[in-house]
Amino acid sequence: MENQNFTTTFLVDQTPREVFDAVNNVRGWWSEGVTGGTTKTDDEFTYRHKDIHYSKHKLIEVVPDKKVVWLVTDSALTFVENQSEWTGTKISFEIDKQGDKTQLQFTHIGLVPEFECFNGCFNGWNYYLKNSLLPLITTGKGEPDLKGLA
């Protein structure tokens, strides 16, 4: 069976270090309202978007300039029946040099089409990755949720 986890890949001109630093700047691309640590192994942080989405994340793998993996330890998605669909899933950022470019592969491991939230989460991740993380990497300025949305 082919991999059905949500995944997307970017190629950028920036260095692996610049990509790694941007990924770890979660407040700079996902939400200014993130609370907790977002940079080293065993850090934990919480993301909230109004009363629609809550998730708690633990950094379980941090390899400088190569990889960051978050484990979702708790979640509440109020727009689906099983509000804890994200709990136990992993969010992976893999960074790899491709010639003179850097590739970032994002995979939400466990976010599969069988999940009720898949379409909404697919659209959400596409928004934050393409409209916020990618510009943060390439221009230094992301478009995270403002602190008041938390």
N, C-alpha and C positions, 0 to 999 in steps of 0.2 A: 504494500500500500504506500502511495506516495505521501510525502510530508505535507500535511494540511495545516500546520501551524501558521499563524499570520507571520509573514516575513516580507521585508523589503530591503533593498540595497542601494547605496549611493556611492558614486565616485566623486571625489573632491580633490582640489589642488593642494589642500593643506596637509601638514605632516600628521603622522599617527599621534604624536603628542598633542597637537592642537585638537584633533578629533576626540581623543581620550578626555582632555580637559573640558571640552564642550559637553560631552555625554555626562560627565560628573557634575556639571553645573546645572542640576535639575531645576533649580529656581530660575535659571536663565532661559529655559526652553519649555518646561511643562507647567509649572505654577510658582509664582512668587510666594504663595502661601504654604509651600512644602515645609514641614517641620521635621527636624532631626538631621542626622549626618548623611551625606550622600557621596563620600569619596573613598572610604577605606573598608576593607573586609570587616564584617560584623556591624557596620553602621546600620542604623534603622531609620527610616523616614516614613512620614505619613503624607498622603495626597488626598485632597478633598476638592470636589467641584460641586458647589452648592449642596443641595440635599440629594443629588443624583448619584454621585460616585464617591466612595471612600475606599482607600486601599492602603495597607501598611506593607512596607517592603524592607527586606534585609539583604544587604550586599553579601553574597555568598562566595563570589569569586571576583577578584580585582587583580588583573595582570597589567601593569602600566604599559600604555601604548598598544595593547593587544586585545583586552577583553574585560567586560564588566557584566556580571550576572546578578540580577535581583531575584529573590524568592518572595512571592506575595504571601505573607503570613496571615493576612486577614483582609476581608473585603466586604463591601455592601454596595451592590449596584441596584438602586431602587427601581430601575426601569425594566427589570426582568423578574420572573417568578423565583428562580434560584439565585438569590442575591449574593451568594458567596461563590459564584462561578469562577472568579479569578483566584480564590484562595488555593494555594498549592501550585499555581502556575509559576513559570519563570520567565523573566524578561532578559534577553541576552543581546549585548552589543559586541560584535566581533570586528576588530580593526585589523586590516591587512594592507601592506604595501603592494600596489599593483603598478609596476614600472615607476613613472614619476607621479603617480596619483596615489591616493589613499582610499581604500574601500571600507565602508561601514555597512555591515550586515546586521540588521535589527530583526530579531525573532522573538515573538511572544509564544513561548513553548507551552502548549496546552490550550491556547486560544484557537479553537478549531471550529469549523462550520456547524458542528452539532450544538454548539453553545447558542442559547437564545440571544446573547449579547453580541454574537460574532459580527453582524453587519454594522451595528452601532459602534462597536469597539474598533472594527476595521476602519470606519470613517474617522473616528476620533484619533487613532494612531496616525493615520495618513495625514490628518490636519497637523498634529503636533510635530511629527517628524519632518514633513515637507515644508510646512509654513513657519516652523519655529526652530527645530534643531538644525536643519540644514542651513538656514540663514545665520544661526548663531555660529556654526562652524565656518561659513564662508565670509561673513561680514562682521562677526563679533556681536551681532544684535539679534536675539530671538524674539518671539511673540508669545511669551507664556501667559497663562491666566493671570489676571491681576490679583493681588492679595485679597481683595474684597470678595472674590468668588469662592474662596476656601470656606 
